[in-house]
């Protein structure tokens, strides 16, 4: 091989390697911001004017929008069955569905973990929990446990769950740092947190910008917690599945 071609190939590979190492180092050394949050008067109309690590927090969907979570076209738009299948849950697992809403996803999860498994359906709105409980009863589901959390605490017991799932909800957390810390506490050693978010990298996804998240932003925000990125699954039509494991 001519020396010039060899040098170009070597330098190109070296540059890619350096960029990869820098990304990994940045994720590992990312420190907790101080102050944690920033408030801005000028902000997106879909946000609350509160920023975390450069990202504006979106408005929360209230219980008045419960019907949207159960819309008939949701399966076609999001392929929720494939999403749940991708998690490869085991019978007997304890799974927390954070921001469970009406229980649409919780009911699907309940089938995967079986009678010996438990689904903790966590919500901060009692109205949502009431809807969730009624739908579970009508569907004959008995392994879903409703949990009334707060904006800073899941109210889950320490080291109690194998998997924590958040479907299109993390971007709405008023206190993402405190909630993620609480979720980490609730995970068993080696447990995982799974974020399902509409892809912020894709302008073709027909969702308001603040209600989407990029993988890069998720990895940036999780790097300040005892979590390690595990994998990103890209099989859904509009969302990505980003998984972190507790270190």
C-alpha angles and dihedrals in degrees: 000000000000112000094239093055090046092052093048091050092046095047092047092052091045092053092051091048092050092049091051092049091048091052091050092046092049091052092049097046097040105130130208108272118245115240094028095216138029127207121209128188092210111060146130115297089231092057136072096234091250118119132200120191091338096313124111114227115237128229116269119249107241127218087261087076094054093116090063090062091056097041113144093234094054094095092052093047099044106018091223093178090060090046092055091043089054091061091065093211119192129224111266095027122142109227129182118209103200114204088013094175111183093353095255092140095032091062091053091048091050091065092053098052095043130210093311092053128081132218114202105203104201121195136159093209117075089200090062091048090052091053091045093051094048092050092048091051092049090049092050093241113154106170098070116102115194114221124191106214132177133236089267104031136047091205089223120142116258116271091000107126137060098200133023116198126195116184113192092326113095093078088062097054110124089205107027095167095052093042093050090049089052091048091052089052091052094052122095115235107286092016121141141229115214121200119196108188135160107260110263090191092064116075089189092069102101097224129110112268097245090052091059129071135199122228089236092058092048091051090047093053095044092050091079091060132067089268132117124204109248107176146325117227116205106187102109125094096236110003139059126219111223116187129197128182127214111251 
